[in-house]
Amino acid sequence: MSELQQRRGIKFAAGVFLVSAGMQATAHYQFYVSDFVLDERRRAVIEAMKSYVLVPRLGTTLWTLHCMLSLCFALLLILAGTAYWWMGKDLPAARLRPLATASAWLCLAGCLLVAVAYPVPHAVAILLLAGLGFSWSAWGGGRRRGV
């Protein structure tokens, strides 16, 4: 596999993270910030979550925690996507395969864990697509001499 193909695999995985970050940020705004579509059932759930106080001194409620996790997920996807994009672009060729191999194992194992323990389709899809991009970068097409 050529160095260019390895870089493309890592950049594909980075792109998965970055596109997913944009989708998560949009969903975060739509579901947690904007109150454009609030039906009665959704209002009841939000009020119940706001009434469950986790840290009284800070006023942290279950709703606050849920919103924070959604926003942090988007921020971590941005961080991962940006870091992998730079690594895929600037990392020396000798370091591409170990990076892709470790990242593939982490993403694919994480995909399996999330699918079994907490089957949320978009999280499973993000990890699976990124894991496949890293796998292609690490193992796709076999190893050629000098790479």
N, CA, C and O of each residue as an XYZ file, in Angstrom:
588
protein
N       0.846     -1.171      0.000
C       0.000      0.000      0.000
C       0.891      1.235      0.000
O       1.867      1.308      0.747
N       0.558      2.175     -0.820
C       1.387      3.369     -0.924
C       1.131      4.319      0.246
O       0.108      4.250      0.928
N       2.080      5.183      0.439
C       1.955      6.194      1.483
C       0.733      7.068      1.238
O       0.028      7.429      2.181
N       0.481      7.408     -0.010
C      -0.679      8.242     -0.357
C      -1.978      7.553      0.046
O      -2.878      8.203      0.580
N      -2.091      6.251     -0.200
C      -3.297      5.520      0.179
C      -3.455      5.464      1.699
O      -4.571      5.555      2.211
N      -2.354      5.317      2.411
C      -2.421      5.334      3.871
C      -2.910      6.692      4.367
O      -3.764      6.766      5.250
N      -2.374      7.748      3.803
C      -2.802      9.092      4.204
C      -4.285      9.308      3.892
O      -5.005      9.928      4.674
N      -4.729      8.801      2.761
C      -6.142      8.944      2.399
C      -7.045      8.207      3.385
O      -8.111      8.712      3.736
N      -6.633      7.022      3.835
C      -7.430      6.277      4.808
C      -7.569      7.023      6.124
O      -8.651      7.074      6.709
N      -6.461      7.605      6.589
C      -6.501      8.367      7.839
C      -7.328      9.634      7.654
O      -8.090     10.011      8.544
N      -7.186     10.289      6.514
C      -7.987     11.494      6.263
C      -9.474     11.160      6.108
O     -10.328     11.964      6.484
N      -9.790      9.983      5.559
C     -11.188      9.563      5.479
C     -11.775      9.448      6.880
O     -12.867      9.950      7.144
N     -11.046      8.784      7.782
C     -11.511      8.627      9.167
C     -11.647      9.998      9.833
O     -12.607     10.245     10.563
N     -10.681     10.889      9.579
C     -10.761     12.244     10.127
C     -11.997     12.961      9.595
O     -12.676     13.671     10.336
N     -12.285     12.776      8.318
C     -13.472     13.377      7.724
C     -14.750     12.848      8.345
O     -15.708     13.596      8.536
N     -14.769     11.543      8.665
C     -15.934     10.964      9.345
C     -16.152     11.682     10.670
O     -17.279     12.048     11.003
N     -15.076     11.885     11.427
C     -15.194     12.585     12.707
C     -15.673     14.023     12.519
O     -16.536     14.487     13.263
N     -15.124     14.729     11.535
C     -15.489     16.127     11.340
C     -16.927     16.299     10.844
O     -17.641     17.185     11.313
N     -17.350     15.469      9.911
C     -18.742     15.538      9.443
C     -19.693     15.176     10.581
O     -20.729     15.816     10.762
N     -19.336     14.151     11.342
C     -20.161     13.752     12.482
C     -20.226     14.853     13.533
O     -21.257     15.030     14.182
N     -19.143     15.586     13.703
C     -19.137     16.705     14.647
C     -20.127     17.774     14.210
O     -20.864     18.316     15.034
N     -20.147     18.078     12.925
C     -21.111     19.054     12.422
C     -22.542     18.589     12.616
O     -23.414     19.375     12.984
N     -22.778     17.316     12.369
C     -24.122     16.771     12.566
C     -24.508     16.789     14.043
O     -25.648     17.106     14.380
N     -23.572     16.453     14.920
C     -23.851     16.455     16.351
C     -24.088     17.871     16.858
O     -24.983     18.093     17.673
N     -23.304     18.823     16.389
C     -23.501     20.218     16.814
C     -24.867     20.734     16.355
O     -25.549     21.440     17.098
N     -25.259     20.384     15.144
C     -26.574     20.782     14.647
C     -27.682     20.143     15.474
O     -28.644     20.811     15.855
N     -27.547     18.858     15.750
C     -28.542     18.158     16.569
C     -28.579     18.728     17.981
O     -29.651     18.851     18.573
N     -27.410     19.076     18.524
C     -27.360     19.668     19.856
C     -28.171     20.958     19.883
O     -28.985     21.168     20.782
N     -27.948     21.813     18.904
C     -28.699     23.069     18.858
C     -30.196     22.789     18.735
O     -31.007     23.380     19.448
N     -30.545     21.901     17.842
C     -31.956     21.619     17.576
C     -32.665     21.048     18.806
O     -33.803     21.421     19.089
N     -32.007     20.149     19.534
C     -32.674     19.471     20.639
C     -32.472     20.122     22.001
O     -33.313     19.949     22.884
N     -31.387     20.865     22.201
C     -31.101     21.387     23.533
C     -31.145     22.910     23.641
O     -31.375     23.439     24.728
N     -30.936     23.605     22.567
C     -30.888     25.066     22.636
C     -32.187     25.665     22.103
O     -32.830     26.471     22.776
N     -32.562     25.271     20.908
C     -33.768     25.796     20.280
C     -35.001     25.135     20.883
O     -35.007     23.934     21.152
N     -36.032     25.927     21.090
C     -37.287     25.344     21.571
C     -38.364     25.448     20.489
O     -39.549     25.609     20.780
N     -37.922     25.353     19.244
C     -38.813     25.489     18.098
C     -39.896     24.403     18.093
O     -41.072     24.696     17.876
N     -39.496     23.154     18.332
C     -40.456     22.055     18.323
C     -40.470     21.415     19.711
O     -39.691     20.504     19.993
N     -41.355     21.897     20.563
C     -41.487     21.321     21.900
C     -42.915     20.837     22.090
O     -43.825     21.630     22.333
N     -43.102     19.529     21.979
C     -44.429     18.999     22.256
C     -44.552     18.732     23.758
O     -43.581     18.866     24.503
N     -45.729     18.363     24.183
C     -45.990     18.186     25.614
C     -45.166     17.060     26.241
O     -44.694     17.190     27.371
N     -44.995     15.962     25.516
C     -44.192     14.857     26.069
C     -42.747     15.278     26.271
O     -42.135     14.955     27.289
N     -42.205     15.999     25.302
C     -40.812     16.448     25.414
C     -40.658     17.454     26.557
O     -39.685     17.394     27.308
N     -41.606     18.368     26.690
C     -41.568     19.324     27.810
C     -41.584     18.589     29.150
O     -40.852     18.952     30.071
N     -42.416     17.561     29.255
C     -42.517     16.801     30.508
C     -41.189     16.114     30.846
O     -40.768     16.108     32.003
N     -40.539     15.542     29.848
C     -39.252     14.883     30.079
C     -38.204     15.910     30.506
O     -37.444     15.674     31.446
N     -38.167     17.045     29.813
C     -37.192     18.092     30.156
C     -37.426     18.593     31.569
O     -36.473     18.759     32.330
N     -38.672     18.836     31.931
C     -38.972     19.315     33.286
C     -38.591     18.274     34.336
O     -38.087     18.627     35.402
N     -38.823     17.014     34.047
C     -38.443     15.949     34.989
C     -36.928     15.911     35.160
O     -36.431     15.763     36.277
N     -36.191     16.046     34.051
C     -34.730     16.036     34.131
C     -34.212     17.274     34.859
O     -33.230     17.192     35.597
N     -34.862     18.415     34.659
C     -34.452     19.644     35.357
C     -34.752     19.565     36.848
O     -34.079     20.218     37.645
N     -35.738     18.786     37.235
C     -36.091     18.687     38.651
C     -35.178     17.726     39.409
O     -35.175     17.740     40.640
N     -34.410     16.898     38.716
C     -33.497     15.961     39.359
C     -32.135     16.638     39.515
O     -31.374     16.730     38.552
N     -31.831     17.103     40.704
C     -30.611     17.858     40.972
C     -29.472     16.906     41.345
O     -29.613     16.068     42.236
N     -28.361     17.046     40.657
C     -27.197     16.200     40.907
C     -26.205     16.863     41.855
O     -25.701     16.221     42.777
N     -25.923     18.148     41.633
C     -24.982     18.898     42.472
C     -25.698     20.176     42.910
O     -25.701     21.169     42.182
N     -26.308     20.149     44.106
C     -27.111     21.294     44.540
C     -26.354     22.623     44.598
O     -26.910     23.662     44.246
N     -25.097     22.602     45.037
C     -24.319     23.848     45.146
C     -24.182     24.567     43.808
O     -24.218     25.796     43.746
N     -24.025     23.792     42.745
C     -23.828     24.381     41.421
C     -25.122     24.459     40.617
O     -25.155     25.058     39.542
N     -26.169     23.862     41.131
C     -27.425     23.836     40.399
C     -27.395     22.899     39.203
O     -28.154     23.072     38.249
N     -26.522     21.915     39.257
C     -26.394     20.963     38.156
C     -27.531     19.955     38.227
O     -27.713     19.267     39.231
N     -28.289     19.884     37.143
C     -29.399     18.954     37.071
C     -29.070     17.853     36.067
O     -28.055     17.910     35.373
N     -29.934     16.862     36.003
C     -29.768     15.803     35.020
C     -29.843     16.380     33.606
O     -29.153     15.903     32.705
N     -30.673     17.397     33.410
C     -30.780     18.053     32.106
C     -29.466     18.752     31.743
O     -29.011     18.667     30.603
N     -28.860     19.440     32.709
C     -27.579     20.108     32.484
C     -26.509     19.096     32.087
O     -25.727     19.338     31.167
N     -26.479     17.966     32.782
C     -25.512     16.916     32.482
C     -25.728     16.369     31.076
O     -24.772     16.174     30.326
N     -26.967     16.127     30.727
C     -27.284     15.595     29.402
C     -26.863     16.576     28.297
O     -26.288     16.167     27.288
N     -27.148     17.849     28.488
C     -26.745     18.875     27.511
C     -25.229     18.965     27.395
O     -24.691     19.085     26.294
N     -24.537     18.908     28.540
C     -23.081     18.990     28.541
C     -22.468     17.805     27.789
O     -21.514     17.981     27.032
N     -23.011     16.601     27.994
C     -22.479     15.433     27.303
C     -22.665     15.549     25.791
O     -21.777     15.160     25.032
N     -23.784     16.068     25.351
C     -24.024     16.254     23.926
C     -23.031     17.244     23.329
O     -22.449     16.988     22.275
N     -22.841     18.366     24.002
C     -21.904     19.381     23.511
C     -20.464     18.867     23.542
O     -19.705     19.095     22.600
N     -20.092     18.187     24.602
C     -18.732     17.633     24.693
C     -18.475     16.581     23.619
O     -17.361     16.485     23.105
N     -19.490     15.790     23.273
C     -19.334     14.805     22.214
C     -19.004     15.504     20.900
O     -18.118     15.063     20.167
N     -19.710     16.589     20.600
C     -19.423     17.354     19.377
C     -18.008     17.925     19.416
O     -17.287     17.857     18.420
N     -17.604     18.486     20.549
C     -16.268     19.071     20.671
C     -15.175     18.013     20.546
O     -14.145     18.262     19.919
N     -15.384     16.845     21.130
C     -14.386     15.767     21.026
C     -14.298     15.226     19.602
O     -13.214     14.852     19.154
N     -15.410     15.177     18.891
C     -15.362     14.773     17.489
C     -14.569     15.791     16.663
O     -13.804     15.410     15.777
N     -14.747     17.071     16.949
C     -13.969     18.110     16.263
C     -12.480     17.942     16.572
O     -11.643     18.002     15.672
N     -12.161     17.735     17.832
C     -10.764     17.552     18.236
C     -10.143     16.333     17.563
O      -9.044     16.416     17.015
N     -10.845     15.202     17.602
C     -10.315     13.979     16.988
C     -10.149     14.161     15.484
O      -9.111     13.801     14.928
N     -11.158     14.712     14.825
C     -11.087     14.901     13.381
C      -9.943     15.812     12.974
O      -9.222     15.524     12.018
N      -9.776     16.907     13.697
C      -8.697     17.844     13.385
C      -7.326     17.215     13.629
O      -6.420     17.350     12.807
N      -7.180     16.530     14.755
C      -5.892     15.907     15.073
C      -5.528     14.834     14.042
O      -4.391     14.789     13.573
N      -6.472     13.983     13.693
C      -6.188     12.946     12.703
C      -5.928     13.546     11.324
O      -5.099     13.032     10.572
N      -6.621     14.619     10.988
C      -6.370     15.260      9.685
C      -4.929     15.749      9.614
O      -4.236     15.524      8.622
N      -4.484     16.421     10.673
C      -3.103     16.906     10.687
C      -2.106     15.760     10.698
O      -1.091     15.809     10.002
N      -2.389     14.735     11.480
C      -1.464     13.592     11.517
C      -1.419     12.892     10.162
O      -0.345     12.503      9.702
N      -2.561     12.731      9.529
C      -2.588     12.096      8.217
C      -1.860     12.909      7.168
O      -1.354     12.362      6.188
N      -1.806     14.211      7.372
C      -1.142     15.098      6.407
C       0.356     15.219      6.687
O       1.158     15.209      5.753
N       0.742     15.332      7.949
C       2.116     15.711      8.284
C       2.969     14.631      8.949
O       4.184     14.798      9.057
N       2.376     13.547      9.389
C       3.141     12.522     10.096
C       4.104     11.827      9.134
O       3.742     11.574      7.985
N       5.321     11.513      9.579
C       6.249     10.769      8.713
C       5.639      9.427      8.297
O       4.893      8.808      9.056
N       5.965      8.998      7.102
C       5.374      7.785      6.532
C       5.547      6.564      7.428
O       4.660      5.713      7.488
N       6.670      6.467      8.118
C       6.932      5.303      8.966
C       5.964      5.224     10.150
O       5.793      4.151     10.728
N       5.342      6.316     10.511
C       4.432      6.341     11.672
C       2.961      6.169     11.280
O       2.105      6.024     12.153
N       2.660      6.184      9.973
C       1.269      6.103      9.534
C       0.630      4.756      9.867
O      -0.479      4.716     10.400
N       1.316      3.654      9.560
C       0.737      2.330      9.790
C       0.500      2.061     11.280
O      -0.576      1.575     11.626
N       1.448      2.352     12.181
C       1.151      2.132     13.609
C      -0.015      2.993     14.114
O      -0.829      2.530     14.913
N      -0.093      4.233     13.650
C      -1.210      5.102     14.036
C      -2.528      4.519     13.552
O      -3.493      4.434     14.311
N      -2.567      4.116     12.284
C      -3.795      3.570     11.710
C      -4.180      2.252     12.375
O      -5.361      2.000     12.615
N      -3.201      1.417     12.671
C      -3.485      0.125     13.303
C      -4.085      0.314     14.695
O      -5.119     -0.275     15.011
N      -3.449      1.121     15.515
C      -3.961      1.361     16.872
C      -5.338      2.021     16.826
O      -6.225      1.669     17.604
N      -5.514      2.966     15.925
C      -6.790      3.665     15.817
C      -7.891      2.742     15.310
O      -9.035      2.836     15.753
N      -7.544      1.844     14.376
C      -8.529      0.885     13.862
C      -9.004     -0.031     14.976
O     -10.207     -0.235     15.143
N      -8.067     -0.586     15.742
C      -8.448     -1.466     16.836
C      -9.314     -0.731     17.855
O     -10.313     -1.274     18.328
N      -8.942      0.483     18.190
C      -9.708      1.256     19.173
C     -11.121      1.553     18.664
O     -12.096      1.363     19.391
N     -11.232      2.013     17.432
C     -12.551      2.349     16.882
C     -13.426      1.111     16.718
O     -14.610      1.143     17.054
N     -12.855      0.017     16.202
C     -13.653     -1.186     15.976
C     -14.054     -1.857     17.292
O     -15.175     -2.350     17.420
N     -13.152     -1.878     18.260
C     -13.510     -2.420     19.576
C     -14.559     -1.533     20.249
O     -15.504     -2.026     20.865
N     -14.376     -0.226     20.120
C     -15.368      0.702     20.666
C     -16.720      0.548     19.995
O     -17.756      0.629     20.655
N     -16.716      0.328     18.693
C     -17.953      0.104     17.945
C     -18.681     -1.125     18.479
O     -19.891     -1.085     18.703
N     -17.955     -2.202     18.681
C     -18.552     -3.423     19.202
C     -19.096     -3.210     20.614
O     -20.207     -3.640     20.924
N     -18.324     -2.555     21.459
C     -18.745     -2.289     22.834
C     -20.015     -1.433     22.863
O     -20.967     -1.755     23.574
N     -20.025     -0.351     22.093
C     -21.200      0.528     22.057
C     -22.406     -0.215     21.484
O     -23.519     -0.071     21.989
N     -22.191     -1.007     20.433
C     -23.303     -1.740     19.809
C     -23.938     -2.735     20.776
O     -25.149     -2.953     20.743
N     -23.117     -3.336     21.638
C     -23.641     -4.322     22.585
C     -24.200     -3.643     23.842
O     -25.299     -3.973     24.288
N     -23.451     -2.704     24.405
C     -23.838     -2.113     25.690
C     -24.864     -0.994     25.561
O     -25.829     -0.954     26.324
N     -24.671     -0.094     24.617
C     -25.541      1.070     24.453
C     -25.809      1.284     22.968
O     -25.209      2.177     22.369
N     -26.676      0.508     22.365
C     -26.853      0.556     20.902
C     -27.512      1.837     20.400
O     -28.720      1.881     20.164
N     -26.706      2.864     20.244
C     -27.157      4.130     19.662
C     -26.612      4.156     18.233
O     -25.399      4.216     18.034
N     -27.504      4.111     17.236
C     -27.063      3.933     15.842
C     -26.008      4.926     15.354
O     -25.061      4.521     14.679
N     -26.147      6.222     15.679
C     -25.176      7.163     15.119
C     -23.790      6.997     15.736
O     -22.790      7.201     15.047
N     -23.705      6.639     16.995
C     -22.397      6.407     17.615
C     -21.739      5.157     17.034
O     -20.535      5.147     16.779
N     -22.530      4.106     16.825
C     -22.013      2.878     16.221
C     -21.517      3.168     14.803
O     -20.448      2.703     14.409
N     -22.295      3.936     14.039
C     -21.912      4.251     12.655
C     -20.631      5.081     12.600
O     -19.770      4.829     11.756
N     -20.496      6.062     13.485
C     -19.286      6.894     13.509
C     -18.059      6.025     13.764
O     -17.073      6.108     13.032
N     -18.120      5.195     14.799
C     -16.974      4.351     15.142
C     -16.693      3.321     14.055
O     -15.532      3.044     13.752
N     -17.737      2.755     13.469
C     -17.542      1.760     12.419
C     -16.906      2.378     11.177
O     -15.945      1.825     10.641
N     -17.423      3.510     10.712
C     -16.860      4.150      9.511
C     -15.422      4.610      9.736
O     -14.564      4.415      8.875
N     -15.160      5.219     10.891
C     -13.784      5.641     11.187
C     -12.877      4.415     11.293
O     -11.761      4.429     10.776
N     -13.343      3.360     11.957
C     -12.559      2.136     12.082
C     -12.256      1.509     10.734
O     -11.154      1.003     10.523
N     -13.225      1.532      9.807
C     -12.985      1.000      8.469
C     -11.959      1.844      7.707
O     -11.120      1.302      6.987
N     -12.027      3.170      7.864
C     -11.027      4.040      7.234
C      -9.629      3.760      7.762
O      -8.671      3.678      6.993
N      -9.516      3.615      9.073
C      -8.214      3.297      9.661
C      -7.753      1.903      9.243
O      -6.569      1.695      8.978
N      -8.688      0.943      9.182
C      -8.341     -0.422      8.759
C      -7.806     -0.431      7.338
O      -6.805     -1.088      7.049
N      -8.466      0.291      6.461
C      -8.013      0.374      5.075
C      -6.617      0.984      5.014
O      -5.771      0.552      4.231
N      -6.389      1.990      5.849
C      -5.081      2.637      5.878
C      -4.010      1.695      6.423
O      -2.877      1.703      5.943
N      -4.359      0.886      7.418
C      -3.381      0.005      8.056
C      -3.140     -1.280      7.291
O      -1.999     -1.723      7.165
N      -4.211     -1.891      6.775
C      -4.076     -3.243      6.238
C      -4.526     -3.376      4.776
O      -4.288     -4.415      4.161
N      -5.151     -2.376      4.224
C      -5.716     -2.482      2.882
C      -4.669     -2.710      1.807
O      -3.659     -2.008      1.761
N      -4.900     -3.667      0.961
C      -4.011     -3.890     -0.180
C      -2.709     -4.570      0.145
O      -1.877     -4.743     -0.745
N      -2.498     -4.961      1.377
C      -1.244     -5.640      1.718
C      -0.093     -4.664      1.888
O      -0.211     -3.477      1.585
N       0.987     -5.174      2.363
C       2.156     -4.334      2.643
C       3.156     -4.447      1.491
O       3.501     -5.546      1.057
N       3.606     -3.313      1.012
C       4.633     -3.305     -0.040
C       5.976     -2.934      0.570
O       6.052     -2.298      1.621
N       7.015     -3.342     -0.110
C       8.360     -3.027      0.368
C       8.593     -1.532      0.315
O       8.149     -0.851     -0.609
N       9.291     -1.034      1.315
C       9.674      0.366      1.337
C       8.611      1.277      1.905
O       8.791      2.494      1.934
N       7.498      0.708      2.360
C       6.444      1.553      2.933
C       6.394      1.321      4.408
O       5.579      1.929      5.102
